[in-house]
Structure formats: C-alpha cells, structure tokens
Amino acid sequence: EVQNYFGMYGMYGYAPQQQEQEVEGSGSGIIVGKNDDELLIATNYHVVEGADTLSVAFTDGNAVEASVKGFDEERDLAVVSVSLDDVEDDTMDAEVIELSPIAKIGSSDDLKVGEQVVAIGNALGYGQSVTTGIVSAKNRRMDSDNNTVTDGSDDSSDGVNLIQTDAAINPGNSGGALLNMEGEVVGINSAKLASTEVEGMGYAIAISDVTDILQNLMNETSRDKLDDSEHGVLGIKGYSVSSEAVQMY
C-alpha cells in the first residue's frame, strides 16, 4: 500500500488516500533438483509470497516462467520449478546444468564458529553477487517478532536453526546459497539485522535442519494461481430457519 498524494482537499484540509500498487521483487535461489521435466530451485517463502507471476533468471540473463512447487511458511522455505522445455540450450551450457545440475549439499552441523563462508545472491536485484565472511555463531533462532533468540535449543521459538555470519546479506540475497570452502551449501541466506548501530549480522537457515523438508517440497505438485471466477466452492447454502422447524428439530 502507498500513499496517494494527489488526492482532494477536504473541509479539514489535505487527506492523502491509501492505494495499492503492484511492484516487482527479487530474490535468489539454489538449484537443488532436476527430473525429466523440470529444474527444482530452493528459495525463501518470503521471496515468492503473494506473487502473481514468477520468473527465474539464470546467470546468462535469460529468464523463464516458473511456478511454486511447494512451500513451508513457518520455516520460510519454498521450492519453485522451471520447465526444462523453456530453458534454452545456451542457458543450459552456461549453467553447466547437464554436467552438474544440482548444488552439493553440505552439513551445517559440522560447521565451526570462525569458519570461512561465501554468500551468493542477487543483491538489490542487480544480478549475481558474492560476499564472504565467517560463521559468527550457530544455533540462532528468530521468534515471531523477528527478535534473535540466542539459544537454538529453545523449542518455544519459531522457525529453524540459523547460522549467523558477517558475510554481507542484502535485499535480493534471500534464498541464495551460503557455501563453505568446499563449495557445499551449508545454509540458505534468509535475513539480516538492519540498524544504524548494527553491522555484520546476517542469518542463513541451517541446511541440515531443512534437507528433509526441501525434499518433501520438491515432490509436491505445482499449483497454478486461479482467477477468482475459477476458485472452488464448498457447495453449502444457508437458509433462514422457521419457528416450526426450530420446534421440530
């Protein structure tokens, strides 16, 4: 929602109106699977949340239409699919998809504080970007108010375990890979703590905590968004009840 500053003056002065405006968002993703028909890409749920249309742009700049395969809102995870028929041969070659289609998944459990990591993403939507840093802390969580919970063993906090890193994670990096020095995915970049007095506090979803969840999401059936006229209905109608019916039943 945005303010409309071209509204009319009323008897009590200027009264701006609220308007809805369609905007474009961007994020990052990790190719985590490939079958006979499609590429499967992991990202954050908040990257695809509320999107009317979705496209995936590869590193060569070619973009293709995509659809949501499955999502887990609580854990901020989603898997989107791209039809292989829509991916051009040049893009296939550029992405080395035929040789190495799937990102190598590592173990976030084996990470040590101080270990070097690399965050790959799409900072500010400008295209692929890479930042580097270290693992600052493990077993962080965020509660429903986006406050960091330092004890990851506290099951009362929401979501999954997070890796804290000082590698720069900026808007557009969400859903991208946090890699160890073996090139293995150890986290999915998810959030940062932004404040004038805070620097170098980014968070990635620990990959070992969500591997099974991603596998389940990859096996779901893609769903197309329907127009309101095509939505299903329950088929129940309500009627006023007469006093005779009340007495009878």
C-alpha positions in Angstrom: 0.0 0.0 0.0 1.2 3.5 -0.8 0.0 7.0 -0.1 -1.7 8.9 -2.9 -0.5 12.4 -2.5 -2.7 13.7 -5.4 -5.9 13.4 -3.5 -8.5 16.1 -3.0 -8.6 18.7 -0.2 -11.5 18.2 2.1 -13.1 20.5 4.6 -10.5 19.6 7.1 -7.5 20.0 4.8 -5.5 17.6 2.7 -6.3 14.0 3.2 -4.0 11.5 1.3 -5.5 8.2 0.3 -4.1 4.7 0.5 -3.7 3.0 -2.8 -2.5 -0.5 -3.7 0.4 -0.6 -6.2 1.9 -3.6 -7.9 5.7 -3.8 -7.5 8.4 -6.3 -8.6 10.5 -8.1 -6.1 13.7 -10.1 -6.5 15.5 -12.8 -4.6 17.9 -15.7 -5.1 17.6 -19.5 -5.5 19.6 -22.7 -5.5 19.1 -25.5 -8.0 18.6 -28.5 -5.7 17.0 -31.0 -8.1 16.3 -32.0 -11.7 13.9 -34.5 -13.1 12.8 -35.4 -16.6 10.6 -32.3 -16.9 11.9 -29.6 -14.7 14.5 -27.9 -12.6 13.8 -27.5 -8.9 15.0 -24.4 -7.2 15.0 -23.7 -3.4 14.4 -20.2 -2.1 12.8 -18.4 0.8 9.0 -18.3 1.1 9.0 -14.6 1.6 10.6 -14.3 -1.9 7.6 -15.8 -3.6 4.9 -14.9 -1.0 1.9 -13.1 -2.7 3.5 -13.1 -6.2 1.0 -13.1 -9.1 3.7 -14.2 -11.5 7.1 -15.7 -11.0 10.2 -16.0 -13.3 13.7 -17.3 -12.8 16.6 -15.5 -14.4 19.8 -17.5 -15.0 23.3 -16.1 -14.9 23.4 -15.5 -18.6 20.4 -13.2 -18.3 17.7 -15.4 -19.8 14.5 -15.6 -17.8 11.8 -18.2 -17.9 8.4 -18.6 -16.3 8.3 -20.5 -13.0 5.7 -21.8 -10.6 5.7 -22.6 -6.9 6.1 -26.3 -6.3 5.6 -26.2 -2.5 6.3 -24.0 0.5 6.6 -24.0 4.2 5.7 -20.6 5.6 6.8 -21.2 9.2 10.3 -22.2 8.1 10.4 -19.6 5.3 11.2 -22.2 2.6 9.8 -22.7 -0.9 10.7 -24.7 -4.0 9.9 -23.4 -7.4 10.0 -25.3 -10.7 11.1 -24.4 -14.2 10.1 -26.5 -17.2 13.2 -27.8 -19.0 11.4 -27.1 -22.3 11.6 -23.4 -21.5 15.3 -23.3 -20.8 17.4 -22.5 -23.9 20.3 -24.7 -24.9 22.8 -21.8 -24.4 21.5 -21.3 -20.9 21.9 -25.0 -20.2 25.5 -24.7 -21.3 26.1 -21.5 -19.4 24.8 -23.0 -16.2 26.6 -26.3 -16.7 23.2 -27.9 -15.9 23.8 -31.1 -17.9 27.1 -31.8 -16.1 26.4 -30.6 -12.6 22.7 -29.8 -12.2 22.4 -29.9 -8.5 24.1 -27.9 -5.8 26.2 -30.1 -3.5 24.6 -30.1 0.0 27.0 -30.0 2.9 26.5 -30.3 6.6 25.7 -27.2 8.7 26.1 -29.4 11.8 29.8 -29.7 11.1 30.4 -26.0 10.7 32.6 -24.4 13.3 32.5 -20.8 14.5 35.2 -18.9 12.7 35.0 -21.0 9.6 35.0 -19.0 6.3 31.8 -18.9 4.3 30.7 -17.3 1.0 27.2 -15.9 0.3 25.9 -16.0 -3.3 22.9 -13.9 -4.2 21.3 -11.2 -6.2 21.9 -8.1 -4.1 19.3 -5.4 -4.8 18.3 -7.3 -7.9 21.4 -6.2 -9.8 22.4 -9.7 -10.7 24.7 -12.3 -9.3 26.8 -11.1 -6.4 29.2 -12.8 -4.0 30.3 -11.8 -0.5 32.5 -13.5 2.0 32.8 -13.7 5.8 32.9 -16.2 8.7 30.5 -18.1 10.7 29.9 -15.8 13.6 27.6 -18.1 15.6 25.4 -21.2 15.3 22.0 -22.3 16.6 20.4 -18.9 16.5 16.6 -18.6 16.0 14.2 -15.8 15.3 10.9 -15.5 17.1 7.6 -14.4 15.6 8.6 -10.7 16.2 11.9 -11.2 14.3 13.9 -10.9 17.5 17.0 -13.1 17.6 16.9 -16.0 20.2 20.4 -16.9 21.2 19.6 -20.4 22.4 18.7 -22.5 19.4 17.7 -25.4 21.7 14.7 -23.5 22.9 11.9 -25.2 21.1 9.4 -22.4 22.1 11.0 -20.2 19.4 9.7 -20.3 15.9 11.4 -21.5 12.7 14.6 -23.4 12.3 18.1 -23.0 13.4 20.0 -20.1 11.8 23.7 -19.6 11.1 24.9 -16.1 12.0 27.5 -14.7 9.6 29.2 -11.4 8.9 29.1 -12.0 5.2 27.0 -9.2 3.7 23.5 -10.4 3.1 21.5 -7.7 1.4 17.9 -7.4 0.0 17.8 -9.7 -3.0 20.1 -12.2 -1.4 17.2 -14.0 0.2 17.1 -17.7 -0.9 20.7 -17.7 -2.1 23.4 -20.2 -1.0 25.7 -19.9 2.0 28.7 -22.0 1.0 31.6 -23.5 2.9 35.1 -23.6 1.4 34.4 -26.9 -0.3 31.6 -25.2 -2.3 28.9 -27.1 -0.4 25.6 -25.4 0.6 25.5 -25.1 4.3 22.8 -22.5 4.6 20.1 -20.6 2.8 20.5 -16.8 3.1 17.4 -15.6 4.8 17.6 -12.3 6.8 19.8 -9.6 8.3 19.6 -7.5 11.3 19.5 -3.9 10.0 20.1 -0.9 12.3 22.4 2.1 12.4 24.3 0.6 15.3 24.5 -3.0 13.9 26.9 -4.3 11.3 27.7 -7.7 10.0 24.7 -9.7 11.4 23.2 -11.8 8.7 21.4 -15.1 9.1 21.1 -18.2 7.0 18.8 -21.2 7.5 21.0 -24.2 8.6 20.7 -26.6 5.7 20.9 -29.8 7.8 17.7 -28.8 9.6 15.7 -28.5 6.4 17.0 -31.1 4.0 14.1 -33.4 4.6 11.6 -30.5 4.3 13.1 -29.4 1.0 12.8 -33.0 -0.3 9.1 -33.1 0.6 8.5 -29.7 -1.1 10.3 -31.0 -4.2 7.9 -33.9 -4.5 4.7 -31.7 -4.3 2.6 -30.9 -7.4 3.0 -27.5 -8.9 -0.1 -25.3 -8.5 -1.2 -22.6 -10.8 -2.9 -19.5 -9.4 -6.5 -19.3 -10.5 -8.7 -16.3 -11.1 -11.5 -15.7 -8.6 -14.0 -17.0 -11.1 -12.2 -20.4 -11.1 -12.0 -20.9 -7.4 -13.7 -23.9 -6.0 -16.6 -23.6 -3.6 -17.8 -25.8 -0.8 -21.4 -26.1 -2.2 -23.3 -25.3 1.0 -26.0 -22.6 1.2 -27.6 -21.1 4.2 -31.3 -20.6 4.8 -33.4 -18.9 7.5 -35.0 -21.4 9.8 -38.7 -21.1 10.6 -40.1 -21.3 14.1 -41.9 -24.5 13.1 -38.5 -26.1 12.0 -36.9 -24.9 15.3 -39.6 -26.7 17.3 -39.4 -29.8 15.1 -35.6 -30.2 15.1 
